[in-house]
Amino acid sequence: MYQAIFYHRNTPTPAVFHPYLHYPIYFRELPEVNPSKLIDSAKDTLNLLPDVEACLKQLANSYEFSKNLMSAAQLSKTETVEQLIKSIGLKETPKISYNPDGIILNFDHKNKPPHCCYLSVQLRWR
C-alpha cells in the first residue's frame, strides 16, 4: 500500500491505494471536538429533572390519578389531561401527546434561552 494526496473539492485529502483494489481509500479528517455545548446542554437538562421526577412519582404512586389520566386520554379530553398534569405542581408544564398505546411528555424550557435541549418521557399503558 502506498499513500497519496488527492484534491477533493480543492481540499487535500489523504488516500491509500491497496495493491488489490482499483480505487483509492480516502480518509476523512475530522475537526477537533469541543464539548462545551454538550456540557451546557447536560447542565440545562438537569434543571428539567425535578419536574420529570415529580410527574413520574405522581403517576407511579397514585392509582386514582393514573386511572383518571388514562380515562381522560381515552375519551380525548385534552384539556382534562393537561389540567391533571398541571395539578402535580410542575415549574415547566410539558407538551403532552397521547395515543392508544401510551402518553408522551416533552419537557423543555419553552422559549427561554438556551434552546438546546428537551427531555422526552414516553410511558406505555397498553
C-alpha positions, 0 to 999 in steps of 0.5 A, spaced: 500 500 500 502 506 498 499 513 500 497 519 496 494 526 496 488 527 492 484 534 491 477 533 493 473 539 492 480 543 492 481 540 499 487 535 500 485 529 502 489 523 504 488 516 500 491 509 500 491 505 494 491 497 496 495 493 491 488 489 490 483 494 489 482 499 483 480 505 487 483 509 492 481 509 500 480 516 502 480 518 509 476 523 512 479 528 517 475 530 522 475 537 526 477 537 533 471 536 538 469 541 543 464 539 548 462 545 551 455 545 548 454 538 550 456 540 557 451 546 557 446 542 554 447 536 560 447 542 565 440 545 562 437 538 562 438 537 569 434 543 571 428 539 567 429 533 572 425 535 578 419 536 574 420 529 570 421 526 577 415 529 580 410 527 574 413 520 574 412 519 582 405 522 581 403 517 576 407 511 579 404 512 586 397 514 585 392 509 582 386 514 582 390 519 578 393 514 573 386 511 572 383 518 571 389 520 566 388 514 562 380 515 562 381 522 560 386 520 554 381 515 552 375 519 551 380 525 548 379 530 553 385 534 552 384 539 556 382 534 562 389 531 561 393 537 561 389 540 567 391 533 571 398 534 569 398 541 571 395 539 578 402 535 580 405 542 581 410 542 575 415 549 574 415 547 566 408 544 564 410 539 558 407 538 551 403 532 552 401 527 546 397 521 547 395 515 543 392 508 544 398 505 546 401 510 551 402 518 553 408 522 551 411 528 555 416 533 552 419 537 557 423 543 555 424 550 557 419 553 552 422 559 549 427 561 554 434 561 552 438 556 551 434 552 546 438 546 546 435 541 549 428 537 551 427 531 555 422 526 552 418 521 557 414 516 553 410 511 558 406 505 555 399 503 558 397 498 553 
